[in-house]
Amino acid sequence: MVPEKLTFSPLSRRQIEADFSGGHITSDAGLLLLREVDNQHQLTQRLATVLDDARNPVLVRHKLQTMVRQRVFGVAAGYEDLNDHEALRADQALQTATGEYAILAGKSTLCRMEQRVDRQAVVKAHELLWHHFIEQHETPPKEIVLDFDGTDVPVHGDQPGKFFNAYYDHHCYFPLYVFCGRHLLVSYLRTSNRSDSRHSWAILALLVKFIRQYWPDTRIVFRGDSGFYRPRLLSWCDRNQVDYLVGISKNSRLLKEVDAPSMLVRKAHNELGEKVSATYRFQYQARTWKHPRWVVARLEEGELGANPRFIISSRYDDGVKLYYEQYCARGDMENRIKDQQLCLFADRTSSTRWWTNQWRLLLSGFAYTLFERLRAHLKKTPFERMSASNLRLKLIKVGAVIIRNTRRIRVLMSDAYPYKDELSGLVRRLVPG
């Protein structure tokens, strides 16, 4: 059958013609990179083991491991919805990346898999992230910092646990994220009708217990903004030798403590005519505390007036170092959350089942972890500090013609691909020999 020819308006004296005889072309040839990373760390294979497969083995067409890998790779490649897989299931790049040669699972089959997720599967999936975190260290580190933060996920349907949050001014969920550096440890779905610190105490206790099984001598630091200030949580940290750097909201007693240094900062601002900031460290004991703690005040005076901030620290150290070098470093966690929410679709919590929405949050987390393991092979390259969306655009969304036969699969990429040297080097590092 002769393919239909499409004729476009000419360019100068040249005719422009097109037809559908190009063979199988994919826009996601870079998924083969994630396949190699996944083969090294067995992330999707281990994730599949947390699910209970109640299907009749005789009737199974799509293995559980293949479907889990299909979903994680799909999210990594920029396909946020199950509906996308109706067309994506025929993509030969995705088929090859998942280890299959035939049509992959459709949206209904994938949906049924997600509907079977329960609390036990979610707990085990988090434990996989924790084990993976331990495996990435050849020797126990002297110190690790556990960053806690929450963010909003807007909901627009009849999802369970939907509440209106006045701060964000919409109906939403309020998931809790925990990172250690760039390592994702917790991606925990919560309702938005409670405080920022909800369940953070229990999660911190579980994490500390798990980490100390492997690294008993490692110093653990809990870090969070003022939403995570809870006297009982700090007392638990004191009893369990966990250090902390936690924000605390300003109040009249704290402001009175910094009256004198605030006047000096204000005077310097008036003399210099520009914004002036300084730190002031002092001991403070709230009425609910059993003993005094160190508080560091960041005092700032500018055109808009005074802007004091306060943090509580379990360690005695220089105020500038505690606030600017250690506490403010938690701001990098915001970029990790953006990778999850904006680049890897952690906000696609549209199911009417709670644990399915939590599972989708975790699928985003495992896609993020794959990118982080890929990033480990990109040190000292322009890709080292790129966001997940930029890595996807430059290394995953690679157009190619795929030719398959009984002996080999050929992936033919364009000679004009601008990052072919970097991609070639990356493949040599991922597949030695």
Summary of the structure (lengths in Angstrom):
residues: 433
radius of gyration: 25.9
end to end distance: 43.5
largest distance: 88.1
contacts: 1279
relative contact order: 0.13
helix: 43%
strand: 21%
